[in-house]
């Protein structure tokens, strides 16, 4: 399979490139990265440095270096390897079309292994490298370097390998560490530092194991640029050097959370507890002990454990497509990146909008986390979905502080949320590329739908899992505080008797300072109504817990009455009686009706920001991304099928898709509305956002490159909820499939209330098998009938072609 001039795949489990393109260095390093939710290592070359965008991004290291951006830190690189032949540095890749066929960089999604091979014909040497971030050991990074001399050479080759910890760090917004101390101790290389703002310790250790047929001499080089071992040798024809690197990485914040669990971090996918290892005393001892412990086993043993660990993950998340190998490959690529972006090991950290692929978007959560990332986990590995929402409960004090600071009550969740939940979105995000002046955006104070979006996610979680313990101990507090915020943020108009929500910014981020955004008002009503439902649920199931929570929150009956009044009288945009179209916000239909193509022709500079306050889209109906269609994607039964179709057809040509979130939403809803050609096109647009770099790395002067994790997560929804027509219902799932023409079958796992099923969708049939260990039936509904599928059963339904 070939995706462009360089990007290819030999199987649905891998991607690779056969020509190095330096112009695509930022993007390709993101695409080929390896990670495990704790750390992300970009897919750069072994001898790349900070100027080449090398980064090992470590979670839970939030730091502000420039007074504006609080972001995750990139730590010293323990996998640096530079090669010299006959005293001359030999790069691991060159940007030269003639290298095609002698160069290959790849990624195996099956086990998260990055690989590289380069043949240097004039030297008679072949270079091979691979690496992976431990899925079986999340504090570990593993790499193997192999240098082989052609057996047809007539003389040995003088080589030097300089391998170690490079302390020259690529960072987007300033230097986050003070002095980095490096040393060598009993063959182990070590770098330690502290973050500048909060003094968080970080330690990186590397242990080398040398093999092969050549006899190597070793020296140690300690300097301002890091700590290195320098290996020299002269392998004979047919000889080789093999260097295995076992790295351990720890941050100081890890210790608190590992001690809370009384065990090392591990990836949570619901399997039995593995070996329990006591947490270390500090970051340095953690990094050192990890590197030493890992190096006691062979590199090949870790590869086997890595494959087994990823195998367990793929059992939960893989969607199998029969009939379209290219679609299968890109779907796995996006699923892989969705998984490695997620901190599955803990419940106190967010899913970053760029994951751990770089520092863009600060390693922080947006509404993306609950609306785009969470659904895959909710319906396949609900423990992780619970972690995501527990993070929101752990950070509720930050949301309360934001509400207080702006004069409101309750919980106003941060638009950009890091480890504390306090708002870290700068007020000035973009620049006017013509004048250079900063643009004041109100993402952080007007984009209020983040709070009801989280309540919506709590509702979906409890429905899919039946986890009333979470609702009682965590979810109810979130939901009540969000309702409290909503009614403190709205306005009651005496002349109309309606509640309105003024001066907001909906999902369409080009139109700020609007009133009664349809998405925001509907989500707000849903959240307030759900708060009333939760009050009733707790009153019936655990009245004691409810009274304790009401006392804690000082929640009085008159405030609850206000929630109910808001639900009854909030202004809601209804479908137009003639057209069925919902107005995006007050006055939207009065704006100029034009298209993104027309607006693009009006640009003075291609780098202009299109949005508020003076961008070219502000006075038009051109939207950045799905807004009304986003509302209908979350609430598909809000309107009739005819009105759903009418809204799709109205807003689709007026949407620019300037956000990576948009194509998947339009693809899913296109499948629901019978636009199957467009649905398939949008599937591919969403799937290739990163693989083909279809979104900009810089917008309005701000770097926003890296992996678009929400788009990765949303592709799961396009296939399961869009093409397979899956919807959660009481007791299980409903299906109304519409597969693309060439897709013979789609198969995927689901879980409802802990009961696991396997779904196989064909053009004219649906087959579902229930796990024999289920503790009860799962209801399956197709357009023609409903059945309760008992444990161990397998049944088939006919569905329309």
C-alpha positions, -999 to +999 in steps of 0.1 A: +000+000+000+012+035-008-002+066+009+020+092-008+054+094-025+072+081+005+047+066+030+039+030+025+027-002+043+036-038+038+009-050+061-021-036+080+001-035+111+029-012+099+038+020+081+072+029+067+090+055+045+116+047+019+129+083+015+139+107+043+123+142+038+139+168+061+111+192+054+086+168+071+109+163+101+084+176+126+055+155+113+072+123+105+088+122+139+053+124+154+039+097+131+067+073+138+068+079+176+067+052+203+050+057+237+030+042+265+009+070+281+037+078+306+063+089+281+064+096+244+096+093+223+094+109+189+104+089+159+136+108+151+169+094+140+194+080+165+219+109+159+193+137+158+196+165+183+175+193+196+175+211+162+159+180+147+129+180+171+141+151+192+120+148+223+112+124+251+081+140+265+074+130+301+040+133+317+033+149+350+062+174+346+042+206+340+064+237+342+063+273+330+095+287+317+085+318+298+058+333+321+030+323+296+030+286+287+028+259+313+037+227+294+051+192+298+089+189+298+111+171+273+138+153+292+174+144+283+176+118+255+191+085+266+190+069+231+215+092+213+239+073+190+263+089+166+284+068+141+317+077+126+335+056+099+371+063+093+368+094+114+339+108+094+304+112+109+279+092+090+243+103+093+215+078+098+196+093+069+201+120+042+175+139+023+184+125-011+161+107-036+190+085-046+189+069-011+155+054-019+158+016-016+187+019+008+168+036+036+137+026+055+121+040+087+091+022+100+067+017+129+050-015+139+016-008+155+014-044+166+040-039+194+049-002+192+084-007+178+101+019+157+128+007+133+153+021+108+176+005+082+201+023+060+227+008+036+258+029+031+271+013-001+303+032-004+314+021+030+300-014+028+281-009+060+245-015+070+229+003+099+199-010+118+181+005+148+149-001+167+134+012+198+102+010+219+087+026+250+078-002+274+042-012+274+051-039+299+074-015+318+063+021+315+094+037+330+116+019+304+129+028+270+146+001+249+168+004+219+190-019+198+217-006+174+233-029+149+261-020+126+271-047+101+301-048+077+295-063+042+312-097+040+325-088+005+347-060+018+384-066+016+394-049+049+380-041+083+362-008+089+373+017+116+342+027+135+333+049+164+299+048+182+292+077+206+262+066+226+246+081+257+224+108+272+221+140+252+212+169+275+206+194+246+168+196+248+142+208+222+116+228+240+089+250+226+086+277+252+118+280+271+143+261+292+125+241+319+155+228+338+183+244+358+217+228+355+216+192+343+240+170+363+255+141+344+278+113+356+289+077+350+288+052+377+298+015+373+290+016+336+257+034+341+251+068+326+229+092+345+214+127+341+194+145+368+177+179+369+149+198+385+122+218+368+125+255+373+090+265+384+081+238+408+114+220+414+102+186+402+131+162+400+137+142+368+162+114+363+173+096+332+196+065+334+210+043+306+227+010+308+245-003+277+250-040+268+275-046+239+276-076+217+284-087+182+316-101+168+338-070+170+360-062+200+352-028+213+372-004+233+352+019+256+358+054+269+335+077+289+329+113+278+312+136+303+306+172+292+281+201+289+262+182+262+257+150+282+272+117+293+284+093+267+302+060+261+325+061+231+330+027+215+358+021+189+363-010+169+374-022+135+350-050+125+362-074+099+342-082+068+310-099+079+314-086+114+290-066+134+285-044+165+253-047+185+245-021+212+215-026+234+203+003+255+181+000+285+169+033+299+150+041+330+131+074+334+114+088+365+099+121+374+095+132+410+057+135+409+056+098+400+066+089+436+036+103+452+012+085+431+031+052+431+032+053+469-006+059+469-010+026+450+019+010+469+032-003+436+048+009+404+027+024+378+012-001+354-011+002+324-047-004+334-066-026+310-084-047+336-061-077+338-048-093+369-022-075+390+013-083+378+045-084+399+044-057+426+076-037+429+080-012+457+082+024+446+117+039+448+129+065+473+134+092+448+135+099+410+172+091+407+170+058+425+139+050+404+157+056+371+189+038+381+171+007+395+149+005+365+178+006+340+197-020+360+168-043+365+158-041+328+194-047+316+195-080+335+173-096+308+180-099+272+167-073+247+148-101+230+130-110+262+117-075+265+105-076+229+085-107+237+069-090+268+062-059+248+044-079+221+024-098+248+014-065+265+004-049+233-015-080+224-037-075+255-043-039+244-052-049+209-077-075+222-096-045+237-092-019+210-087-034+176-113-031+149-109-056+121-119-045+086-122-072+059-120-059+023-100-027+026-064-032+038-055+005+035-084+015+057-074-012+082-039+002+083-049+038+089-075+028+115-048+009+134-024+038+131-050+062+147-060+036+174-023+031+182-017+068+187-049+072+207-037+044+231-002+058+236-015+093+243-036+081+272-022+079+308-038+044+313-015+040+344-032+066+366-063+086+373-048+120+380-035+130+346-052+142+314-051+131+278-032+159+260-046+173+228-013+163+212-007+134+235+030+130+243+042+137+207+055+172+216+047+201+239+020+217+217-012+223+236+008+219+268+000+182+273-033+193+287-070+182+284-096+200+264-132+190+258-116+166+233-108+142+262-144+134+271-161+139+237-135+124+213-111+102+233-132+087+260-159+068+240-135+042+227-123+034+262-158+036+276-171+008+254-140-013+254-119-007+286-142+012+310-116+012+337-097+038+316-129+058+311-133+059+349-097+071+352-105+100+328-135+111+348-117+106+381-091+130+368-119+156+365-130+149+401-094+152+414-091+186+396-125+200+407-109+225+430-092+241+400-126+243+383-141+259+414-113+284+415-118+294+379-155+299+385-148+321+416-121+341+398-147+350+371-175+358+395-195+325+392-203+296+415-197+259+410-172+243+387-161+260+355-136+235+341-105+248+325-105+250+287-069+238+289-064+217+320-031+203+333-024+185+365-042+209+389-073+217+369-065+254+370-068+273+337-035+273+318-049+286+284-032+319+277-055+348+269-033+356+239-030+325+218-025+338+182-008+367+165-020+389+137+004+379+110+001+412+093+008+435+122+025+411+146+001+422+174-013+396+198-049+386+194-071+384+225-090+351+223-116+342+249-112+304+247-104+304+284-135+323+297-162+322+270-160+286+259-181+274+288-195+242+272-165+223+286-183+220+320-216+205+307-196+183+283-180+167+314-214+162+329-225+146+297-195+122+299-204+113+334-239+104+323-226+083+294-201+065+317-227+056+343-251+044+316-226+022+300-211+008+332-237+009+359-210+022+382-231+038+409-202+037+433-184+063+410-216+083+407-220+084+445-184+092+454-172+113+425-196+118+396-225+134+416-202+162+430-190+170+394-226+171+381-239+192+410-211+217+407-215+220+370-252+227+374-244+253+400-220+270+375-245+269+347-273+287+366-248+313+379-236+319+343-270+323+326-293+354+324-330+355+330-348+379+307-378+395+324-395+404+291-394+368+277-392+348+309-364+327+294-329+319+306-302+329+280-265+322+279-248+352+266-213+360+253-200+325+246-179+306+222-192+273+210-174+245+192-171+268+162-142+288+175-143+314+147-174+330+162-167+343+197-189+366+217-222+351+205-254+346+224-273+314+229-251+290+210-273+260+202-247+235+213-239+253+245-275+258+256-285+222+248-256+208+267-262+231+296-298+220+298-288+184+296-263+189+324-288+207+347-314+181+340-290+153+347-281+169+380-318+166+390-318+130+379-287+122+400-304+138+430-333+114+426-310+084+420-290+091+451-321+098+472-334+063+462-301+044+464-279+061+491-297+089+508-270+091+535-243+098+509-266+124+493-271+142+525-233+143+532-227+157+498-254+183+501-239+194+534-204+195+519-216+216+490-241+236+510-267+227+484-301+240+494-336+232+481-340+267+466-309+262+445-322+228+433-354+246+424-334+271+403-319+242+384-353+229+377-365+263+366-335+267+342-343+233+327-379+244+321-372+279+307-338+279+290-338+292+255-333+264+230-328+267+192-355+245+176-354+232+140-370+257+115-405+245+107-399+247+070-363+237+065-356+217+097-323+236+102-312+247+137-296+282+139-261+279+153-265+310+175-286+341+177-282+361+145-262+334+126-286+333+097-282+371+093-245+367+086-231+366+050-238+332+035-206+321+017-182+293+016-147+285+029-134+285-007-146+321-012-131+333+020-098+317+013-096+339-018-100+370+004-069+363+025-041+389+024-017+364+040-022+326+041-012+325+077-041+348+089-062+336+117-098+334+104-116+339+137-126+366+162-122+395+165-113+405+130-108+373+110-124+368+076-149+343+089-164+363+117-191+381+098-200+350+077-217+317+082-184+299+076-176+277+107-143+264+118-157+230+127-188+210+135-211+229+158-247+222+153-236+189+137-216+182+169-247+187+189-266+162+168-237+138+169-241+137+207-279+138+207-290+120+175-326+116+187-330+154+193-345+158+158-362+137+132-341+118+107-352+143+081-341+173+101-308+156+109-302+152+072-313+188+065-289+202+091-260+181+077-267+193+042-269+229+053-238+231+075-215+208+056-207+232+027-203+261+052-177+243+074-140+249+068-128+219+089-100+241+103-100+218+133-089+182+133-120+174+153-144+182+125-140+155+097-148+126+120-180+142+133-192+149+097-182+114+087-201+097+114-233+118+109-229+114+071-233+077+076-265+083+096-280+106+070-274+084+039-244+104+025-222+073+023-198+087-003-192+117+018-190+095+050-162+075+034-144+106+022-146+121+057-133+088+072-102+092+051-098+129+059-099+121+095-076+091+092-049+110+073-047+142+093-014+131+107-002+105+082-004+130+053-001+162+074-033+177+062-036+202+092-012+231+098+016+228+122+015+266+129-016+287+131-016+324+139+021+322+148+015+294+173+031+259+169+002+234+170+020+204+154+021+169+167-004+140+167-040+151+168-051+127+195-088+136+194-090+129+157-073+095+164-099+087+190-128+099+170-120+076+141-131+047+163-165+064+165-167+069+127-164+031+122-184+018+152-211+045+156-211+057+120-206+027+096-218+000+121-245+023+134-239+014+170-257+033+197-257+026+235-292+018+248-307+006+281-295-030+285-270-030+256-265-017+221-286-009+190-271-013+155-282+002+121-252-006+098-242+011+066-208-002+055-187+013+027-191-007-005-157-025-004-159-034+033-170-070+035-170-071+073-162-050+103-155-068+137-149-052+171-154-059+208-177-040+231-185-041+268-217-031+286-220-032+324-189-055+324-205-079+299-183-084+269-195-090+233-179-094+199-197-078+170-194-087+133-211-064+108-216-073+072-235-055+045-267-075+051-262-091+085-251-086+121-235-113+142-229-109+180-213-134+203-214-129+241-186-139+264-192-171+283-182-153+316-208-126+314-230-123+344-261-115+325-276-108+290-268-080+267-297-065+247-291-062+209-315-041+189-316-039+151-342-019+131-364-050+129-362-066+163-347-068+198-331-097+216-314-103+249-282-123+242-273-146+272-237-154+282-219-177+258-245-173+231-240-162+194-268-150+172-273-134+138-297-108+125-305-098+090-302-061+084-309-040+053-282-038+027 
